[in-house]
Amino acid sequence: MNDVLDQFFHSLGHLFDEAETCLTPYLPGQEFVALLAFAFYVLLIVSGGLVAVLARNLVRATLGLIVTFFGVAGMYLLLASPFLALMQLLIYVGAVCVLIFFAIMLTKNTSDGDEAKFPKISNLILAFLAALGPLVVAGPLIYQGTKAITTRKPVDSGANLGEGLLSIDLLPFELISIVLLVAMAGAVFLAYRPGSKEGSAAL
Amino acid sequence: MSPLTLFLLASLLLLSIGLIGLITRRTLVGLLISVELLLNGAGLAIVAAAKTASLTGALDIHGQLAALFVMGLAAAEATLVLAMVLVVQRRFGRSATETITVIKGSKEC
């Protein structure tokens, strides 16, 4: 059973390696495929993000957010980081989105709540202008600074990741476990109401 | 145009979209959704920069692990924000951002 799983993950890793080599112009046809995939992921990210930001119903906004998460996971695949792609789906789609759904449910943010009205057109235009700021400032800088870079580093495997967690990144690894514990304890402390019989049903 | 440029521009796009949300949303939950977009852009930029660049001396795994830590922080942040939204909802009855503009000790309190 273990051997079968090993082989499966091995072939999966090869698939991702191939996807990554596509991004370098070894063969013109491959590069085209990679660009096509990249364009598809960008489409997912932009459309999902716009739904997440502009939808008047928060449940729909969260669904848009999930689409964006899938797009970013695809980007990680193209970057030859299959482990990160899986973690993206597991943590963001599996945990964070469920938390957001809980928040929507507990605050009774229904379709006729505070978000129901579309923001004023003038506010919307100002928001788009503000979002244009980083694009206009950082976009050309990124283009200038990175257009000449073609060298790539050797790809690390999942085993390297595990070793890194236990050697060079040991301190952040331990710290983040403390952060998670403190966050959980803090959340319980904030939301806990001692002595109330109705509990959260009163919400 | 190098692959790194493409990936960094994509993360910049995520940043901009998240900013639009931060400005236009009226409820705390909506703000949480926008912040998640911003954090995703940050993770993507970190991984892409450590992958291709000779910009930084970082190893490939450094980038991936840093993105992993960003994800962990995002999970912790979402938990805490959920608790805070609950507290605000209990105290004020709604979770719009405009309801929590008064702090303790000010005139209207």
HADDOCK unambig.tbl for C-alpha pairs under 7 A between the chains (distance, minus, plus):
assign (segid A and resid 23 and name CA) (segid B and resid 3 and name CA) 6.78 0.50 0.50
assign (segid A and resid 42 and name CA) (segid B and resid 10 and name CA) 6.77 0.50 0.50
assign (segid A and resid 49 and name CA) (segid B and resid 17 and name CA) 6.28 0.50 0.50
assign (segid A and resid 50 and name CA) (segid B and resid 17 and name CA) 6.78 0.50 0.50
assign (segid A and resid 53 and name CA) (segid B and resid 20 and name CA) 6.94 0.50 0.50
assign (segid A and resid 53 and name CA) (segid B and resid 21 and name CA) 4.69 0.50 0.50
assign (segid A and resid 53 and name CA) (segid B and resid 34 and name CA) 6.80 0.50 0.50
assign (segid A and resid 58 and name CA) (segid B and resid 30 and name CA) 6.94 0.50 0.50
assign (segid A and resid 79 and name CA) (segid B and resid 48 and name CA) 6.91 0.50 0.50
assign (segid A and resid 84 and name CA) (segid B and resid 64 and name CA) 6.96 0.50 0.50
assign (segid A and resid 96 and name CA) (segid B and resid 75 and name CA) 6.02 0.50 0.50
assign (segid A and resid 96 and name CA) (segid B and resid 78 and name CA) 6.42 0.50 0.50
assign (segid A and resid 99 and name CA) (segid B and resid 78 and name CA) 6.99 0.50 0.50
assign (segid A and resid 103 and name CA) (segid B and resid 29 and name CA) 6.73 0.50 0.50
assign (segid A and resid 103 and name CA) (segid B and resid 82 and name CA) 5.72 0.50 0.50
assign (segid A and resid 104 and name CA) (segid B and resid 29 and name CA) 6.76 0.50 0.50
assign (segid A and resid 107 and name CA) (segid B and resid 86 and name CA) 6.98 0.50 0.50
assign (segid A and resid 107 and name CA) (segid B and resid 89 and name CA) 6.22 0.50 0.50
assign (segid A and resid 107 and name CA) (segid B and resid 94 and name CA) 6.99 0.50 0.50
assign (segid A and resid 107 and name CA) (segid B and resid 95 and name CA) 6.69 0.50 0.50
assign (segid A and resid 114 and name CA) (segid B and resid 26 and name CA) 6.71 0.50 0.50
assign (segid A and resid 114 and name CA) (segid B and resid 27 and name CA) 6.74 0.50 0.50
assign (segid A and resid 114 and name CA) (segid B and resid 96 and name CA) 6.42 0.50 0.50
assign (segid A and resid 115 and name CA) (segid B and resid 26 and name CA) 6.07 0.50 0.50
assign (segid A and resid 115 and name CA) (segid B and resid 27 and name CA) 6.75 0.50 0.50
assign (segid A and resid 119 and name CA) (segid B and resid 24 and name CA) 6.71 0.50 0.50
assign (segid A and resid 124 and name CA) (segid B and resid 24 and name CA) 6.69 0.50 0.50
assign (segid A and resid 127 and name CA) (segid B and resid 20 and name CA) 5.23 0.50 0.50
assign (segid A and resid 127 and name CA) (segid B and resid 23 and name CA) 5.92 0.50 0.50
assign (segid A and resid 127 and name CA) (segid B and resid 24 and name CA) 6.70 0.50 0.50
assign (segid A and resid 128 and name CA) (segid B and resid 20 and name CA) 6.04 0.50 0.50
assign (segid A and resid 131 and name CA) (segid B and resid 16 and name CA) 4.64 0.50 0.50
assign (segid A and resid 131 and name CA) (segid B and resid 17 and name CA) 6.88 0.50 0.50
assign (segid A and resid 131 and name CA) (segid B and resid 19 and name CA) 5.68 0.50 0.50
assign (segid A and resid 131 and name CA) (segid B and resid 20 and name CA) 5.81 0.50 0.50
assign (segid A and resid 132 and name CA) (segid B and resid 16 and name CA) 6.84 0.50 0.50
assign (segid A and resid 134 and name CA) (segid B and resid 16 and name CA) 6.88 0.50 0.50
assign (segid A and resid 135 and name CA) (segid B and resid 12 and name CA) 6.67 0.50 0.50
assign (segid A and resid 135 and name CA) (segid B and resid 16 and name CA) 6.98 0.50 0.50
assign (segid A and resid 139 and name CA) (segid B and resid 9 and name CA) 6.71 0.50 0.50
assign (segid A and resid 142 and name CA) (segid B and resid 5 and name CA) 6.51 0.50 0.50
assign (segid A and resid 143 and name CA) (segid B and resid 5 and name CA) 5.97 0.50 0.50
assign (segid A and resid 146 and name CA) (segid B and resid 2 and name CA) 6.86 0.50 0.50
assign (segid A and resid 146 and name CA) (segid B and resid 4 and name CA) 6.61 0.50 0.50
assign (segid A and resid 146 and name CA) (segid B and resid 5 and name CA) 5.70 0.50 0.50
assign (segid A and resid 147 and name CA) (segid B and resid 1 and name CA) 5.02 0.50 0.50
assign (segid A and resid 147 and name CA) (segid B and resid 2 and name CA) 5.19 0.50 0.50
assign (segid A and resid 147 and name CA) (segid B and resid 5 and name CA) 6.27 0.50 0.50
assign (segid A and resid 148 and name CA) (segid B and resid 2 and name CA) 6.73 0.50 0.50
assign (segid A and resid 149 and name CA) (segid B and resid 2 and name CA) 6.26 0.50 0.50
assign (segid A and resid 149 and name CA) (segid B and resid 53 and name CA) 6.65 0.50 0.50
assign (segid A and resid 150 and name CA) (segid B and resid 2 and name CA) 6.25 0.50 0.50
assign (segid A and resid 151 and name CA) (segid B and resid 52 and name CA) 6.33 0.50 0.50
assign (segid A and resid 152 and name CA) (segid B and resid 51 and name CA) 6.73 0.50 0.50
assign (segid A and resid 152 and name CA) (segid B and resid 52 and name CA) 4.64 0.50 0.50
assign (segid A and resid 152 and name CA) (segid B and resid 53 and name CA) 6.94 0.50 0.50
assign (segid A and resid 153 and name CA) (segid B and resid 51 and name CA) 6.36 0.50 0.50
assign (segid A and resid 153 and name CA) (segid B and resid 52 and name CA) 6.19 0.50 0.50
assign (segid A and resid 153 and name CA) (segid B and resid 60 and name CA) 6.99 0.50 0.50
assign (segid A and resid 155 and name CA) (segid B and resid 60 and name CA) 6.89 0.50 0.50
assign (segid A and resid 156 and name CA) (segid B and resid 60 and name CA) 6.51 0.50 0.50
assign (segid A and resid 156 and name CA) (segid B and resid 61 and name CA) 6.45 0.50 0.50
assign (segid A and resid 161 and name CA) (segid B and resid 61 and name CA) 5.90 0.50 0.50
assign (segid A and resid 164 and name CA) (segid B and resid 61 and name CA) 6.91 0.50 0.50
assign (segid A and resid 180 and name CA) (segid B and resid 76 and name CA) 5.50 0.50 0.50
assign (segid A and resid 183 and name CA) (segid B and resid 76 and name CA) 5.61 0.50 0.50
assign (segid A and resid 183 and name CA) (segid B and resid 79 and name CA) 6.88 0.50 0.50
assign (segid A and resid 183 and name CA) (segid B and resid 80 and name CA) 6.03 0.50 0.50
assign (segid A and resid 184 and name CA) (segid B and resid 79 and name CA) 6.89 0.50 0.50
assign (segid A and resid 186 and name CA) (segid B and resid 80 and name CA) 6.98 0.50 0.50
assign (segid A and resid 187 and name CA) (segid B and resid 79 and name CA) 6.49 0.50 0.50
assign (segid A and resid 187 and name CA) (segid B and resid 80 and name CA) 5.20 0.50 0.50
assign (segid A and resid 187 and name CA) (segid B and resid 83 and name CA) 5.08 0.50 0.50
assign (segid A and resid 190 and name CA) (segid B and resid 83 and name CA) 5.98 0.50 0.50
assign (segid A and resid 190 and name CA) (segid B and resid 84 and name CA) 6.95 0.50 0.50
assign (segid A and resid 190 and name CA) (segid B and resid 87 and name CA) 6.92 0.50 0.50
assign (segid A and resid 191 and name CA) (segid B and resid 83 and name CA) 5.49 0.50 0.50
assign (segid A and resid 191 and name CA) (segid B and resid 86 and name CA) 6.60 0.50 0.50
assign (segid A and resid 191 and name CA) (segid B and resid 87 and name CA) 6.36 0.50 0.50
